[in-house]
């Protein structure tokens, strides 16, 4: 496995430390309603732009609704050459409840 699953607490520490790209793989409406600060909506429609502007050597934190879809996305990004990828267990719902 080319990515690591992390808890929302580990994800929060990563976000707070800075220097991480945050990718939200939920649909655009959910993203517009609420997201982690500085997250980028990564959807089929925005994928080309995301890949063009994102540093593959910078850590990439991915999240979805509950932590399942982000694992598939993490696998996909590892195949595209991203070096350090994290999938947040519990997804945005767990994050929202705690933070």
Secondary structure, 3 states (H helix, E strand, C coil): CCCEEECHHHHHHHHHHCCEEEEECCCHHHHHHCCCCCCEECCHHHHHHHHHHCCCCCEEEEECCCCCHHHHHHHHHHHCCCCCEEEECCHHHHHHHHC
